[in-house]
Structure formats: structure tokens, C-alpha cells
């Protein structure tokens, strides 16, 4: 009888510890990185374009420069996706309540055979980028044959799901 109670208590403790372990791992994952399937190959933040399955815009800020790469949907974030625009305009909302504008221009990747107006990489700069650690930005992009909202949450990444 004591042996059965001991086994039951041990089983309950094991189940509780397993649940706590799973919950703590989920808390530490970035948006759009559920179950470890999504990786930011440029070491930036992944921002889903409408939803993860459609595609991502990976963003990285270094000093006063912002780089962005259009990459595949789902866990296919190692595949570049070309877009047919020369520039992307964003309204940037800073933590102090101010709103700034930034324009990212196409920056073709020569090794991938990209050209202006048909590339996956964009970049732009602004002095005020040096002074901020977090921001949200909104723009739009013609992606997968239709206009899509482009939302950036930096550095945590964006995923509406």
C-alpha cells in the first residue's frame, strides 16, 4: 500500500516538473520561433508578414544602419525571397512616443544574382537608430502577388498568431 502511494506521488511530481519545464522553455522563445523551428539566419529578429507561413522580414540594427532580408515562411527562413520594389517606407514608433520615418532601399546580393527592383535585401540608415534599443515600425510590401502590411517589432520580432 505504501509502495503504491509512493509511486503515485512520484508520478504526480514528475508530471508537474515536466509541465513546468515545457512552460519555461516556451516563455524564453522569441515570436515566430515556436518549437525551435524558426531561425534568424542573419542573427536579427524575424517579423512575420501577415503570418509565419507566408514569409518573414528579418531585421537587424547595427549602430545607425538597419538591414532587412525577406525570407521564406514557416521554418524555411534560410531561403531568400525576392521582392520587386526599389524601396520600403516605414513609420517608426519609438518608446518615448515619437514617430520617425525611415526608408530602406534595395541592396541586391551579387552572389545571389539579385538586382535593384528584384532582390531580398534592403538597407537604410538614420542617426537616431544609434540611440534606441527597441521600436515598432509599420510599412507595406508587395509580397507573394499582393500588398501586405509589414510590421516590425524590434528586437523581439512580430507574429500575430
N, C-alpha and C positions, 0 to 999 in steps of 0.2 A: 504494500500500500504506500509506504513512504517512498519507495522507488518510483512509483507511478506519479506521485506528486512532484518529486524532484525532476523527472523528465518533462512533465507538463510546464513547470516553472522555467526550466531551461529552454524549452521550445518557445515560450512566450518572450523571454528575454532576447533570444536570437532573432525573432521576428521584429521586435521593437528596434533592436540595433540595426537590422537591415533597412528598415524604413527610414531611420534617422540618417543612415549613410547615403541612401539614394536622395533624400531631400537636401542634404548638404551639398552633394555634387551638382544638383540642378540649380541651386542658388548661385554657384560660382560660374556657371556657364554664361557667355555673352549671348545677346539676342542672335537669333539665326544660327546658333551653334548647338542646337538640341542634339543630344545623344552623341556628341562629338563628330557629327557628320560634316559640318561646315568648317572650312579652314580659310583664314585670310592669308593668302599666299604672299601678299606684299607687306604683311605684318601691320595692316591697317584695320579699320573697322568695317564690317560688312553691313550694308544697308539694303534691305530687300526692296526690289522695285515692285510695288504693289503687294506681292507675296513672294516668299522664298523660291517657289517653284518656277517663277517667271524669269528671275535673274537678280543680280546684285550689283551695286556700285560700291566698290571698296575704296575707302578714303583714308589718306594718311597725311598728317600735317607735320612738317619739319620747319621750324623757325617761322619764316613768313611765306612759306610755299605750301600749297595744297595740291596734292596729286590724287587723281581718281582713275580707277580702272573698272570698266564694265566686264563682268564675269558671269559665268553660267548660273543657272538656277539649281535649286536643291543642293546636293553636295558636290555639284560639278563646278566648284569655284576656282578650279585651276585652269579653266578654259576661257580664253579671251573672247568677248563678244563685241563685234564692231557695230558702231552706230554711224549714221550718215548725217552728222551735223558738224559744224565748224566750232561752235561754242555753246556753252551752257551757262545761263544766268541764274544766280541764286540770291534769295533774300536770306540773310543770316541773322538769327536771333541770339543775342549774347545774354549771358546770365544776369547782367546788370540792367536788362530791359531795353537796351539799344538795338537798333536794327541796322545792319550794314549790307552792302551789296558786294558780290564777288562774281567775276566771270572766269570760267575755266575754258581754255582754248584747246582744241585738238592738238595732241602731241604724238604723232604717229611713231610706232615702234618699227624701226627699219628692219630688224631681223624677222619680224612677222609679215613683212611686205605691206604694211599699212601706209596710208597716205591721208593727207588732210581731207576731211569730209568723209572718211571711211576708216575709222580707227577705234580702238578700245581705250586709249589712254588720253587723259585730259589733265591740264595743269593750269594753275593761276597763282597769283600772289597778292598779298596785302600786308602792309606794315602792322596792322592791328592783330594779325594772326599770332605774332610773337608773344602777345600779352595774354592770350586766353588758353585755357585748358579744355574747355567744354563749350559746345554750341549746338544749335539746331539750325538746319537750313532747308529751304523749300525751293524747288525748281520744277522743270518738266523736261521730258525727253521723248523723242520719237524712238520707241523701242519695241521690237517684235511687231512691226507694222501698225502701231497706233501710239497716240500720245499718252504718256503715263506720268503720274506725279512722281517726283524724285525727292524723297525725304531723307535727310542726313541727320543722324543723332551721333554726335562725336563726343567722346570716344567709344561709347557703349554699343553703337550700331542700332539700326532700326529694323524691326519686324513687327508688322501689325498683328500677326497671329499670336 
